[in-house]
Amino acid sequence: METNYTEITYLNNQVQVLQYQSESNNQFVERLEYIKKMEKANVDWKEANRLSRVWYCIHFKKCRYLPELYHKVLSYEKVATN
């Protein structure tokens, strides 16, 4: 099983983001953009990584979560990246 990590800068720290085997390159790029939105909102890396996985599952796998988590995840989509 191959693991594909991409290193990014998040809140001035180098972190590795795992691209899931079920995740296409386009989906991965979208998830990285979502992570950048959380960086603008100053979310710590551990939480951002966790929420990005939930975001991926909501958007691409149509998973369902408790309303509190669902709304928290979707609230970061509104953060501007510029």
C-alpha positions in Angstrom: 0.0 0.0 0.0 1.5 3.3 -1.1 1.2 6.4 1.1 1.3 9.7 -0.7 2.2 12.7 1.6 2.4 16.3 0.5 4.3 18.8 2.7 2.7 22.2 3.2 3.3 25.2 5.4 0.5 25.6 7.9 0.7 28.4 10.5 4.4 28.8 9.8 5.1 25.1 10.4 5.9 22.3 7.9 3.2 19.6 8.1 2.5 16.5 6.0 -1.0 15.9 4.5 -1.9 12.4 3.5 -3.7 11.9 0.2 -6.1 9.0 0.7 -6.0 6.1 -1.8 -9.7 6.8 -2.6 -9.0 10.5 -3.1 -8.4 11.8 -6.7 -5.8 14.5 -7.3 -8.6 17.1 -7.8 -10.3 16.1 -4.6 -7.0 16.3 -2.8 -6.4 19.8 -4.2 -9.9 20.8 -3.0 -9.1 19.5 0.5 -5.8 21.4 0.6 -7.8 24.6 -0.3 -10.2 23.8 2.6 -7.2 23.4 4.9 -5.9 26.8 3.8 -9.3 28.3 4.8 -8.9 26.9 8.2 -5.4 28.3 8.4 -6.9 31.8 7.8 -9.2 31.1 10.7 -6.2 30.2 12.8 -7.3 26.6 13.5 -4.5 24.5 15.0 -3.1 21.8 12.8 -4.4 18.8 14.6 -8.0 20.1 14.5 -7.6 21.3 10.9 -6.4 17.9 9.7 -9.2 16.1 11.5 -11.9 18.5 10.1 -10.4 18.2 6.6 -11.0 14.4 6.7 -14.6 15.0 7.8 -15.0 17.6 5.1 -13.7 15.1 2.5 -16.2 12.5 3.7 -19.1 14.9 3.7 -18.4 16.2 0.2 -17.1 13.2 -1.7 -18.4 10.2 0.2 -21.7 11.6 1.2 -21.2 10.6 4.9 -23.4 12.0 7.6 -22.3 13.4 11.0 -23.9 15.0 14.0 -25.3 18.5 13.3 -22.7 20.2 15.5 -19.8 18.7 13.7 -21.4 19.1 10.3 -22.1 22.8 10.8 -18.6 23.4 12.2 -17.0 21.8 9.2 -19.1 23.7 6.7 -18.6 27.0 8.5 -14.9 27.1 7.3 -16.0 26.9 3.7 -17.1 30.6 4.0 -13.6 31.8 5.0 -12.0 33.8 2.2 -8.5 32.6 1.2 -7.3 35.9 -0.1 
